[in-house]
């Protein structure tokens, strides 16, 4: 509540300053606010978003700009005068600038690249040359490096000279004359060491580095496993090219989570916020999977047609078809969601497939048995009051109960193994979404159901 009151107060003050059209007062007011509060003002007053950025000091403008969503960033750059856009883009860290520029249309990108200073242009073009989704797109070339023959005193001189443009100085990187990475040392190692001590006396050579072509998702896992605030990025020859910081990885993790959630819902990942997405592009993102799932469900109708004679002989079996296939779909959706999430956070890998299979067989049998007993009891209780299932109600009840065990077991196995299979084939496990697994289990569930019915009702109803 206090935060809402505070934000309301900031908004009121901003409105008063806008009404007075006092540029100097607006600038002073904005420079006194937290970056997060300034970003909230931009979202709250879209008509003044470019004016807000223009009235900030260039360093604060860049810090605010990088935390805004892409559509807002794009509008601001369009509305700002060319000289202000140039200042803003040149002030942004190379990785943040690349993250913004790579989503722009090529003709717009070409015009904005021209606004960069020669050195910044060269860095940006270099980063844009790496594959999309690679570590190279995330890294920044602004870091502090030293040589192993430097003394601690010389290191502090280097830090004072170059750290201003570095994204972080928590870690100092040690290279040789060829530019190859030798070690990384936390700055506290230098703070606690004697001034005349040499860098090679502090080194342990236990360095963890990322390759420039590594996948960003892999980088996310390395950060989580090693508790680092920054990691060096090297090429295939171990030459230090740049660093990735934890804030970049947090953005990646957030984007990956959003994409996985959308894919698990049975749609392509959206490349813009939902409300900013043109309706036709949103339609195209959704229709592909809708057609695939629709064709899959047509197989269900085909399977029912195959068992048409059995349904005609024992109409009572048709009453339980929705119950059977929905139970299988639910169990498959549960399993696929759990496995995809566990794979995303690194809890399981492809090597764990046998352990997953064993666990899901046990889980499927337990879940199916509980539902099977409930299904049998339901048939027995209804029979006592309505006699709807006739003289062979026991066979119907056993058919429903045993079918539920089989369908739920098959659902858990399909839902758990399909993501691992897709990962093995190099595809995104998230595409084995809950709707896709449910459709798959619907078809096979019917086959299991009527196969069990043959066992218990042959010569009775069938």
For each residue, the residues with C-beta under 8 A, 3 or more apart:
1: 4 5
2: 5 6
3: 6 7
4: 1 7 8
5: 1 2 8 9
6: 2 3 9 10
7: 3 4 10 11 37 40
8: 4 5 11 12
9: 5 6 12 13
10: 6 7 13 14 33 37 40 41
11: 7 8 14 15 41 44
12: 8 9 15 16
13: 9 10 16 17 29
14: 10 11 17 18 26 29 41 45
15: 11 12 18 19
16: 12 13 19 20
17: 13 14 20 22 25 26 29
18: 14 15 21 26 45 48
19: 15 16
20: 16 17 25
21: 18
22: 17 25 26
23: 26 27 55
24: 27 28
25: 17 20 22 28 29
26: 14 17 18 22 23 29 30 51 55
27: 23 24 30 31 55 56
28: 24 25 31 32
29: 13 14 17 25 26 32 33
30: 26 27 33 38 41 52 55 56 60
31: 27 28 56 57 60
32: 28 29
33: 10 29 30 37 38 41
34: 37 38
35: 38 39 60 63 64 67
36: 39 40 67
37: 7 10 33 34 40 41
38: 30 33 34 35 41 42 52 56 60 64
39: 35 36 42 43 64 67 68
40: 7 10 36 37 43 44
41: 10 11 14 30 33 37 38 44 45 48 52
42: 38 39 45 46 48 49 52 53 64 68 72 76
43: 39 40 46 72
44: 11 40 41
45: 14 18 41 42 48 49 52
46: 42 43 49 72 75
47:
48: 18 41 42 45 51 52
49: 42 45 46 52 53 72 75 76 79
50: 53 54 75 76 79 80
51: 26 48 54 55
52: 30 38 41 42 45 48 49 55 56
53: 42 49 50 56 61 64 65 76 80 84 88
54: 50 51 61 80 81 84
55: 23 26 27 30 51 52
56: 27 30 31 38 52 53 60 61 64
57: 31 60 61
58: 61 62 87 88 91
59: 62 63 91
60: 30 31 35 38 56 57 63 64
61: 53 54 56 57 58 64 65 87 88 91
62: 58 59 65 66 88 91 92 93 96
63: 35 59 60 66 67
64: 35 38 39 42 53 56 60 61 67 68
65: 53 61 62 68 73 76 88 92
66: 62 63 92 93 96 100
67: 35 36 39 63 64
68: 39 42 64 65 72 73 76
69: 72 73 273
70: 73 74 100 103 272 273
71: 74 75 272 273 276
72: 42 43 46 49 68 69 75 76
73: 65 68 69 70 76 77 100
74: 70 71 77 78 104
75: 46 49 50 71 72 78 79
76: 42 49 50 53 65 68 72 73 79 80
77: 73 74 80 85 88 89 112
78: 74 75
79: 49 50 75 76
80: 50 53 54 76 77 84 85 88
81: 54 84 85
82: 85 86 115
83: 86 87
84: 53 54 80 81 87 88
85: 77 80 81 82 88 89 112 115
86: 82 83 89 90 115 116
87: 58 61 83 84 90 91
88: 53 58 61 62 65 77 80 84 85 91 92
89: 77 85 86 92 97 112 115 116 120
90: 86 87 115 116 117 120
91: 58 59 61 62 87 88
92: 62 65 66 88 89 96 97 100
93: 62 66 96 97 140 142 167
94: 97 98 120 123 124 127 139 140 141 142 242
95: 98 99 127 137 138 139 140 167 244 248
96: 62 66 92 93 99 100
97: 89 92 93 94 100 101 120 124
98: 94 95 101 102 124 127 128 137
99: 95 96 102 103 137 138 251
100: 66 70 73 92 96 97 103 104
101: 97 98 104 109 112 113 124 128
102: 98 99 109 128 132 137
103: 70 99 100 271
104: 74 100 101 108 109 112
105: 108 109
106: 109 110
107: 110 111
108: 104 105 111 112
109: 101 102 104 105 106 112 113
110: 106 107 113 114
111: 107 108 114 115
112: 77 85 89 101 104 108 109 115 116
113: 101 109 110 116 121 124 125
114: 110 111
115: 82 85 86 89 90 111 112
116: 86 89 90 112 113 120 121 124
117: 90 120 121
118: 121 122
119: 122 123
120: 89 90 94 97 116 117 123 124
121: 113 116 117 118 124 125
122: 118 119 125 126
123: 94 119 120 126 127 141
124: 94 97 98 101 113 116 120 121 127 128
125: 113 121 122 128 129
126: 122 123 129 130 141
127: 94 95 98 123 124 130 136 137 139
128: 98 101 102 124 125 137
129: 125 126 136
130: 126 127 134 135 136 137 212 213
131: 134 136 137 213
132: 102 137
133: 137 215 216
134: 130 131 137 138 212 213 214 215 216
135: 130 138 139 210 211 212 213 214 215 216 218 219 233 244
136: 127 129 130 131 139 212 213 233 241
137: 95 98 99 102 127 128 130 131 132 133 134 216
138: 95 99 134 135 216 219 244 248 249 252
139: 94 95 127 135 136 212 233 241 242 243 244
140: 93 94 95 143 167 242 243 244 245
141: 94 123 126 241 242
142: 93 94 165 166 167 242
143: 140 166 167 168 173 230 232 242 243
144: 158 159 162 163 166 169 172 173
145: 172 173 174 175 240
146: 150 154 155 158 172 173 174 175 199
147: 150 174 175 176 177 199
148: 174 176 182 183 198 199 200 203
149: 198 199 200
150: 146 147 154 155 158 198 199
151: 154 155 195 196 197 198 199
152: 155 156 190 193 194 195 196 197 198 199 202
153: 156 157 195 196
154: 146 150 151 157 158
155: 146 150 151 152 158 159 172 190 199
156: 152 153 159 160 190
157: 153 154 160 161
158: 144 146 150 154 155 161 162
159: 144 155 156 162 163 169 172 187
160: 156 157 163
161: 157 158
162: 144 158 159 165 166
163: 144 159 160 166 169
164:
165: 142 162
166: 142 143 144 162 163 169
167: 93 95 140 142 143 230 243 245
168: 143 171 229 230 243 245
169: 144 159 163 166 172 187
170: 186 187 229 230
171: 168 184 185 186 187 228 229 230 243
172: 144 145 146 155 159 169 184 185 186 187 190
173: 143 144 145 146 181 183 184 232 240 243
174: 145 146 147 148 181 182 183 184 185 199 203
175: 145 146 147 178 179 180 181 182 240
176: 147 148 179 180 182
177: 147
178: 175 239
179: 175 176 239 240
180: 175 176 234 237 238 239 240
181: 173 174 175 184 207 209 232 234 238 239 240
182: 148 174 175 176 203 205 207
183: 148 173 174 203 204 205 206 207
184: 171 172 173 174 181 207 208 232
185: 171 172 174 189 190 199 202 203
186: 170 171 172 189
187: 159 169 170 171 172 190 191
188: 191 192
189: 185 186 192 193 202
190: 152 155 156 172 185 187 193 202
191: 187 188
192: 188 189
193: 152 189 190 197 201 202
194: 152 197
195: 151 152 153
196: 151 152 153
197: 151 152 193 194 201 202
198: 148 149 150 151 152 201 202
199: 146 147 148 149 150 151 152 155 174 185 202 203
200: 148 149 203
201: 193 197 198
202: 152 185 189 190 193 197 198 199
203: 148 174 182 183 185 199 200
204: 183
205: 182 183
206: 183
207: 181 182 183 184 232
208: 184 222 226 228 231
209: 181 231 232 233 234 238
210: 135 214 218 219 222 231 232 233 234 244
211: 135 214 233 234 235 236
212: 130 134 135 136 139 233 234 235 241
213: 130 131 134 135 136
214: 134 135 210 211 218 219
215: 133 134 135 218 219
216: 133 134 135 137 138 219 220 249 252 256
217: 220 221 252 256
218: 135 210 214 215 221 222
219: 135 138 210 214 215 216 222 223 231 244 249 252
220: 216 217 223 224 249 252 253 256
221: 217 218 224 225 346
222: 208 210 218 219 225 226 231
223: 219 220 226 228 231 246 249
224: 220 221 227 345 346
225: 221 222 346
226: 208 222 223 231
227: 224
228: 171 208 223 231 246
229: 168 170 171 245 246
230: 143 167 168 170 171 243 244 245 246
231: 208 209 210 219 222 223 226 228 243 244
232: 143 173 181 184 207 209 210 240 242 243
233: 135 136 139 209 210 211 212 240 241 242 243 244
234: 180 181 209 210 211 212 237 238 239 240 241
235: 211 212 238 239 241
236: 211
237: 180 234
238: 180 181 209 234 235
239: 178 179 180 181 234 235
240: 145 173 175 179 180 181 232 233 234
241: 136 139 141 212 233 234 235
242: 94 139 140 141 142 143 232 233
243: 139 140 143 167 168 171 173 230 231 232 233
244: 95 135 138 139 140 210 219 230 231 233 248 249
245: 140 167 168 229 230 248 249
246: 223 228 229 230 249 250
247: 250 251
248: 95 138 244 245 251 252
249: 138 216 219 220 223 244 245 246 252 253
250: 246 247 253 254
251: 99 247 248 254 255
252: 138 216 217 219 220 248 249 255 256
253: 220 249 250 256 257
254: 250 251 257 258
255: 251 252 258 259
256: 216 217 220 252 253 259 260 344
257: 253 254 260 261 344
258: 254 255 261 262 269 270
259: 255 256 262 263 269 430
260: 256 257 263 264 340 344 430
261: 257 258 264 265
262: 258 259 265 267 268 269 270
263: 259 260 266 267 268 269 428 430 431 433
264: 260 261 336 337 340 430 433 434
265: 261 262 433 434 435
266: 263 289 290 293 433 434 435 436
267: 262 263 270 285 286 289
268: 262 263 285 286 288 289
269: 258 259 262 263 285
270: 258 262 267 273 274 277 282 285
271: 103
272: 70 71 276 277
273: 69 70 71 270 276 277
274: 270 277 282
275:
276: 71 272 273
277: 270 272 273 274 281 282 285
278: 281 282
279: 282 283
280: 283 284
281: 277 278 284 285
282: 270 274 277 278 279 285 286
283: 279 280 286 287
284: 280 281 287 288
285: 267 268 269 270 277 281 282 288
286: 267 268 282 283 289 290
287: 283 284 290 291
288: 268 284 285 291 292
289: 266 267 268 286 292 293 433 435 436
290: 266 286 287 293 294
291: 287 288 294 295
292: 288 289 295 296 436
293: 266 289 290 296 297 435 436 439
294: 290 291 297 298
295: 291 292 298 299
296: 292 293 299 300 436 439 440 442 443
297: 293 294 300 301 439 442
298: 294 295 301 302
299: 295 296 302 303 443
300: 296 297 303 304 325 439 442 443 446
301: 297 298 304 305
302: 298 299 305 306
303: 299 300 306 307 443 446 447
304: 300 301 307 308 311 321 446
305: 301 302 308
306: 302 303
307: 303 304 310 311 446 450
308: 304 305 311 312
309: 312 313
310: 307 313 314 317 450 453 454 462
311: 304 307 308 314 315 317 318
312: 308 309 315
313: 309 310 461 462
314: 310 311 317 453 457 461 462
315: 311 312 318 319
316: 319 320 388 389 390 396 461
317: 310 311 314 320 321 396 399 449 450 453 461
318: 311 315 321
319: 315 316
320: 316 317 323 324 375 400 403 449
321: 304 317 318 324 325 446 449
322: 325 326
323: 320 326 327 375 400 404
324: 320 321 327 328 400 403 404 407 445 446 448 449
325: 300 321 322 328 329 407 441 442 445 446 449
326: 322 323 329 330
327: 323 324 330 331 371 404 407 408 411 445
328: 324 325 331 332 407 408 410 411 438 441 442 444 445 448
329: 325 326 332 333 411 437 438 439 441 442 445
330: 326 327 333 334 411 438
331: 327 328 334 335 364 367 368 407 408 411 412 415 441
332: 328 329 335 336 410 411 412 414 415 434 437 438 440 441
333: 329 330 336 337 415 434 435 437 438
334: 330 331 337 338 412 415
335: 331 332 338 339 360 363 411 412 413 414 415 416 437
336: 264 332 333 339 340 414 415 416 418 419 432 433 434 437
337: 264 333 334 340 341 415 434
338: 334 335 341 342 416
339: 335 336 342 343 348 356 415 416 419 420 429
340: 260 264 336 337 343 344 419 429 430 432
341: 337 338 344 345
342: 338 339 345 347 348
343: 339 340 346 347 348 349 419 420 423 429
344: 256 257 260 340 341
345: 224 341 342
346: 221 224 225 343 349
347: 342 343
348: 339 342 343 352 355 356
349: 343 346 352
350: 353 420 423 424
351:
352: 348 349 355 356
353: 350 356 357 417 420
354: 357 358
355: 348 352 358 359
356: 339 348 352 353 359 360 416 417 420
357: 353 354 360 361 413 416 417
358: 354 355 361 362
359: 355 356 362 363
360: 335 356 357 363 364 412 413 415 416 417
361: 357 358 364 365 409 412 413
362: 358 359 365 366
363: 335 359 360 366 367 412
364: 331 360 361 367 368 408 409 410 411 412 413
365: 361 362 368 369 405 409
366: 362 363 369 370
367: 331 363 364 370 371 408 412
368: 331 364 365 371 372 404 405 406 407 408 409
369: 365 366 372 373 405
370: 366 367 373 374
371: 327 367 368 374 375 404 405 408
372: 368 369 375 376 400 401 402 403 404 405
373: 369 370 376 377 401
374: 370 371 377 378
375: 320 323 371 372 378 379 397 400 401 404
376: 372 373 379 380 397 398 400 401
377: 373 374 380 381
378: 374 375 381 382 400
379: 375 376 382 383 389 393 396 397 400
380: 376 377 383 384 393 397
381: 377 378 384 385
382: 378 379 385 386 388 389
383: 379 380 386 387 388 389 393 397
384: 380 381
385: 381 382
386: 382 383
387: 383 390
388: 316 382 383
389: 316 379 382 383 392 393 396 397
390: 316 387 393
391:
392: 389 395 396 457 460 461
393: 379 380 383 389 390 396 397
394: 397 398
395: 392 398 399 456 457 460 461
396: 316 317 379 389 392 393 399 400 457 461
397: 375 376 379 380 383 389 393 394 400 401
398: 376 394 395 401 402 456
399: 317 395 396 402 403 449 452 453 455 456 457
400: 320 323 324 372 375 376 378 379 396 397 403 404
401: 372 373 375 376 397 398 404 405
402: 372 398 399 405 406 452 455 456
403: 320 324 372 399 400 406 407 448 449 452 453
404: 323 324 327 368 371 372 375 400 401 407 408
405: 365 368 369 371 372 401 402 408 409
406: 368 402 403 409 410 448 452
407: 324 325 327 328 331 368 403 404 410 411 441 444 445 448 449
408: 327 328 331 364 367 368 371 404 405 411 412
409: 361 364 365 368 405 406 412 413
410: 328 332 364 406 407 413 414 441 444 445 448
411: 327 328 329 330 331 332 335 364 407 408 414 415 437 441 445
412: 331 332 334 335 360 361 363 364 367 408 409 415 416
413: 335 357 360 361 364 409 410 416 417
414: 332 335 336 410 411 417 418 437 440 441 444
415: 331 332 333 334 335 336 337 339 360 411 412 418 419 432 437 441
416: 335 336 338 339 356 357 360 412 413 419 420
417: 353 356 357 360 413 414 420 421
418: 336 414 415 421 422 432 437 440
419: 336 339 340 343 415 416 422 423 429 430 432
420: 339 343 350 353 356 416 417 423 424 429
421: 417 418 424 425
422: 418 419 425 427 428 429 431 432
423: 343 350 419 420 426 427 429
424: 350 420 421
425: 421 422
426: 423
427: 422 423 431
428: 263 422 431
429: 339 340 343 419 420 422 423 432
430: 259 260 263 264 340 419 433
431: 263 422 427 428 436
432: 336 340 415 418 419 422 429 436 437
433: 263 264 265 266 289 336 430 436 437
434: 264 265 266 332 333 336 337 437 438
435: 265 266 289 293 333 438 439
436: 266 289 292 293 296 431 432 433 439 440
437: 329 332 333 335 336 411 414 415 418 432 433 434 440 441
438: 328 329 330 332 333 434 435 441 442
439: 293 296 297 300 329 435 436 442 443
440: 296 332 414 418 436 437 443 444
441: 325 328 329 331 332 407 410 411 414 415 437 438 444 445
442: 296 297 300 325 328 329 438 439 445 446
443: 296 299 300 303 439 440 446 447
444: 328 407 410 414 440 441 447 448
445: 324 325 327 328 329 407 410 411 441 442 448 449
446: 300 303 304 307 321 324 325 442 443 449 450
447: 303 443 444 450 451
448: 324 328 403 406 407 410 444 445 451 452
449: 317 320 321 324 325 399 403 407 445 446 452 453
450: 307 310 317 446 447 453 454
451: 447 448 454 455
452: 399 402 403 406 448 449 455 456
453: 310 314 317 399 403 449 450 456 457 462
454: 310 450 451 457 458 462
455: 399 402 451 452 458
456: 395 398 399 402 452 453 460
457: 314 392 395 396 399 453 454 460 461 462
458: 454 455 462
459: 462
460: 392 395 456 457
461: 313 314 316 317 392 395 396 457
462: 310 313 314 453 454 457 458 459
